[in-house]
Amino acid sequence: MKNNRNLKLIKTIDGSHSIINNINDEIYHSRFGAVQESQHIFINNGIKICKKNDIKILEIGLGTGLNLILTFINSKKKNVEYHAIEPYPLPKEIIEKINYKKILNIDILDKIHLSSFNKKSVLRSNFNFYKYETKFQDFFSMTKFDIIYYDAFSPRTQPEMWMTSNFKKSFSLLKENGFLVTFCAKGEVKRKLKEVGFNLKHPPGPFGKREITLAYKY
Ligand SMILES: C[S@@+](CC[C@H](N)C(=O)[O-])C[C@H]1O[C@@H](n2cnc3c(N)ncnc32)[C@H](O)[C@@H]1O
């Protein structure tokens, strides 16, 4: 993927905004609903199934910050350390127009996007946030994570994100019994995940998608 972008805000079917890149037709969320998709995949099949009280999350592809906002809303009783990677941060003019503040009734979007890279931002006394302006391929961390939100663009538009090397890296960044969750359940992706040692489950997907993938390190 090249960083030549012609970004446009669109309204998805549940009323929440998403972003589309008109040059290559890449969309950040499902057209059936950005919030419904993110809630189903990364919350209901992500943070909510992790029974720990102290959780370290790595998000690959921060984008709008929607997964982070929903995690923040759904983790009031947990201690969360949220790390997010984004090599192509969205421009201010787009962020200002996104309607998550209004529909989710929460005002942390600016804080997420204005926070400095490589530094801790305290979003709540039990919720720390770190972001990195780098590609996942170049990311290095000594931290091990309980959950990886693997939210890259699809294999069709960004095949390099679905290579075995990225899954090997994800596997090594997870703690024992940690897991990766992603919207993608393509046969080739499943095969590569298994090849590096993950055990897979495939819960039903959000509206418009048959199944998703949970890849466990155990
Ligand atoms: C499907 S969108 C993610 C949507 C995002 N989670 C959200 O809720 O808005 C994919 C994201 O991955 C980012 N990305 C592209 N190449 C990447 C790379 N090599 N490493 C990490 N992230 C990448 C894109 O810029 C984009 O923000």
The ligand as a Gaussian input file, in Angstrom:
#p B3LYP/6-31G(d) Opt

LIG

0 1
 C       -8.886000      -1.279000       8.173000
 S       -8.022000       0.188000       8.637000
 C       -8.119000       0.128000      10.399000
 C       -9.266000       0.812000      10.979000
 C       -9.051000       1.241000      12.396000
 N       -8.767000       0.156000      13.314000
 C      -10.241000       2.052000      12.815000
 O      -10.991000       1.617000      13.698000
 O      -10.414000       3.120000      12.232000
 C       -6.317000      -0.312000       8.448000
 C       -5.333000       0.616000       9.104000
 O       -4.025000       0.036000       9.019000
 C       -3.100000       1.072000       8.742000
 N       -1.885000       0.478000       8.132000
 C       -1.537000       0.473000       6.832000
 N       -0.344000      -0.154000       6.664000
 C        0.042000      -0.560000       7.890000
 C        1.207000      -1.233000       8.370000
 N        2.172000      -1.634000       7.533000
 N        1.315000      -1.459000       9.712000
 C        0.329000      -1.058000      10.553000
 N       -0.798000      -0.413000      10.148000
 C       -0.936000      -0.161000       8.839000
 C       -3.871000       1.978000       7.811000
 O       -3.296000       3.257000       7.692000
 C       -5.251000       1.980000       8.459000
 O       -5.357000       2.976000       9.424000

